[in-house]
Amino acid sequence: MPPQLQQLNMFVGQWESTGTMTMEGVEPMTSTGKATYKWDADGRFLLSEEAWTDEETGTFHHSGLFTWDEHAKKYRAWFFGGM
């Protein structure tokens, strides 16, 4: 595993979080979430699986993939899912 991917090890595990979003002219909205981050494809991709819930939109699920692009010398990320 390249050292750039090893830096992502800090995200591996199960996480729970709560956040409040504020926008001008709109009541603050609080959401809660649970996420699991784990290595996939022989350690070439960090996979995230998340579920977020708030009062206005309910629960939505999404997944993400994170990797290091050695050719471009930068991290790449893709996200899939919706409400």
ROVO-968346 format. One record per residue (C-alpha): residue number from 1; residue in one letter; z negated, x negated, y negated. Coordinates in nm, 4 decimals, padded with zeros to 6 digits. Example, Ala and Ser with C-alpha at 12.3 -4.5 7.8 and 13.67 -1.06 7.14 Angstrom:
<sites>
@num=1, residu=a, c3=-00.7800, c1=-01.2300, c2=00.4500
@num=2, residu=s, c3=-00.7140, c1=-01.3670, c2=00.1060
</sites>
This chain:
<sites>
@num=1, residu=m, c3=00.0000, c1=00.0000, c2=00.0000
@num=2, residu=p, c3=00.0969, c1=-00.1486, c2=-00.3366
@num=3, residu=p, c3=-00.1905, c1=-00.2178, c2=-00.5774
@num=4, residu=q, c3=-00.0574, c1=00.0497, c2=-00.8147
@num=5, residu=l, c3=-00.1124, c1=00.3160, c2=-00.5467
@num=6, residu=q, c3=-00.4556, c1=00.1764, c2=-00.4614
@num=7, residu=q, c3=-00.5581, c1=00.2630, c2=-00.8178
@num=8, residu=l, c3=-00.5130, c1=00.6314, c2=-00.7272
@num=9, residu=n, c3=-00.7831, c1=00.6099, c2=-00.4565
@num=10, residu=m, c3=-01.0371, c1=00.7284, c2=-00.7150
@num=11, residu=f, c3=-00.8834, c1=01.0767, c2=-00.6911
@num=12, residu=v, c3=-00.9078, c1=01.1091, c2=-00.3105
@num=13, residu=g, c3=-01.1540, c1=01.3751, c2=-00.2008
@num=14, residu=q, c3=-01.2570, c1=01.7295, c2=-00.2810
@num=15, residu=w, c3=-01.3219, c1=01.8350, c2=-00.6388
@num=16, residu=e, c3=-01.4579, c1=02.1391, c2=-00.8185
@num=17, residu=s, c3=-01.4248, c1=02.1919, c2=-01.1917
@num=18, residu=t, c3=-01.4725, c1=02.4412, c2=-01.4706
@num=19, residu=g, c3=-01.2948, c1=02.4369, c2=-01.8040
@num=20, residu=t, c3=-01.2532, c1=02.6450, c2=-02.1149
@num=21, residu=m, c3=-00.9216, c1=02.6707, c2=-02.2954
@num=22, residu=t, c3=-00.9225, c1=02.7562, c2=-02.6633
@num=23, residu=m, c3=-00.6261, c1=02.8472, c2=-02.8813
@num=24, residu=e, c3=-00.6197, c1=02.9674, c2=-03.2370
@num=25, residu=g, c3=-00.6243, c1=03.3464, c2=-03.2549
@num=26, residu=v, c3=-00.7070, c1=03.3927, c2=-02.8841
@num=27, residu=e, c3=-01.0422, c1=03.4411, c2=-02.7161
@num=28, residu=p, c3=-01.1543, c1=03.1325, c2=-02.5174
@num=29, residu=m, c3=-01.0628, c1=03.1557, c2=-02.1478
@num=30, residu=t, c3=-01.2736, c1=02.9919, c2=-01.8768
@num=31, residu=s, c3=-01.1245, c1=02.8897, c2=-01.5427
@num=32, residu=t, c3=-01.2663, c1=02.7364, c2=-01.2283
@num=33, residu=g, c3=-01.0817, c1=02.5270, c2=-00.9777
@num=34, residu=k, c3=-01.1025, c1=02.3525, c2=-00.6445
@num=35, residu=a, c3=-00.8787, c1=02.0643, c2=-00.5451
@num=36, residu=t, c3=-00.8231, c1=01.8352, c2=-00.2504
@num=37, residu=y, c3=-00.6480, c1=01.5012, c2=-00.2918
@num=38, residu=k, c3=-00.5393, c1=01.3042, c2=00.0150
@num=39, residu=w, c3=-00.2864, c1=01.0400, c2=00.1146
@num=40, residu=d, c3=00.0304, c1=01.1532, c2=00.2922
@num=41, residu=a, c3=00.3477, c1=00.9911, c2=00.4313
@num=42, residu=d, c3=00.1676, c1=00.6794, c2=00.5544
@num=43, residu=g, c3=-00.0008, c1=00.6247, c2=00.2181
@num=44, residu=r, c3=00.3149, c1=00.6439, c2=00.0092
@num=45, residu=f, c3=00.2229, c1=00.9696, c2=-00.1675
@num=46, residu=l, c3=-00.1012, c1=01.1165, c2=-00.2963
@num=47, residu=l, c3=-00.0933, c1=01.4913, c2=-00.2258
@num=48, residu=s, c3=-00.2950, c1=01.7377, c2=-00.4329
@num=49, residu=e, c3=-00.3638, c1=02.0961, c2=-00.3297
@num=50, residu=e, c3=-00.5342, c1=02.3044, c2=-00.5970
@num=51, residu=a, c3=-00.6473, c1=02.6615, c2=-00.6631
@num=52, residu=w, c3=-00.7471, c1=02.7803, c2=-01.0100
@num=53, residu=t, c3=-00.9003, c1=03.1145, c2=-01.1044
@num=54, residu=d, c3=-00.9465, c1=03.2807, c2=-01.4422
@num=55, residu=e, c3=-01.0134, c1=03.6367, c2=-01.5529
@num=56, residu=e, c3=-00.6738, c1=03.6932, c2=-01.7135
@num=57, residu=t, c3=-00.4294, c1=03.5607, c2=-01.4526
@num=58, residu=g, c3=-00.6372, c1=03.5656, c2=-01.1334
@num=59, residu=t, c3=-00.5937, c1=03.2848, c2=-00.8829
@num=60, residu=f, c3=-00.2948, c1=03.0558, c2=-00.8678
@num=61, residu=h, c3=-00.2186, c1=02.7706, c2=-00.6310
@num=62, residu=h, c3=-00.0186, c1=02.4575, c2=-00.6828
@num=63, residu=s, c3=00.0478, c1=02.1259, c2=-00.5134
@num=64, residu=g, c3=00.1379, c1=01.7882, c2=-00.6510
@num=65, residu=l, c3=00.2766, c1=01.4586, c2=-00.5275
@num=66, residu=f, c3=00.2022, c1=01.1251, c2=-00.6957
@num=67, residu=t, c3=00.3580, c1=00.7889, c2=-00.6146
@num=68, residu=w, c3=00.4555, c1=00.4516, c2=-00.7599
@num=69, residu=d, c3=00.8238, c1=00.3863, c2=-00.8278
@num=70, residu=e, c3=00.8608, c1=00.0138, c2=-00.7672
@num=71, residu=h, c3=01.2171, c1=00.0049, c2=-00.9029
@num=72, residu=a, c3=01.1317, c1=00.1756, c2=-01.2344
@num=73, residu=k, c3=00.7815, c1=00.0211, c2=-01.2483
@num=74, residu=k, c3=00.6105, c1=00.3517, c2=-01.3265
@num=75, residu=y, c3=00.4217, c1=00.6351, c2=-01.1623
@num=76, residu=r, c3=00.6075, c1=00.9505, c2=-01.0624
@num=77, residu=a, c3=00.4575, c1=01.2978, c2=-01.0170
@num=78, residu=w, c3=00.5949, c1=01.6351, c2=-00.9072
@num=79, residu=f, c3=00.4163, c1=01.9701, c2=-00.9185
@num=80, residu=f, c3=00.4972, c1=02.2872, c2=-00.7238
@num=81, residu=g, c3=00.3528, c1=02.6355, c2=-00.7456
@num=82, residu=g, c3=00.2911, c1=02.9146, c2=-00.9877
@num=83, residu=m, c3=00.0866, c1=03.2141, c2=-01.0807
</sites>
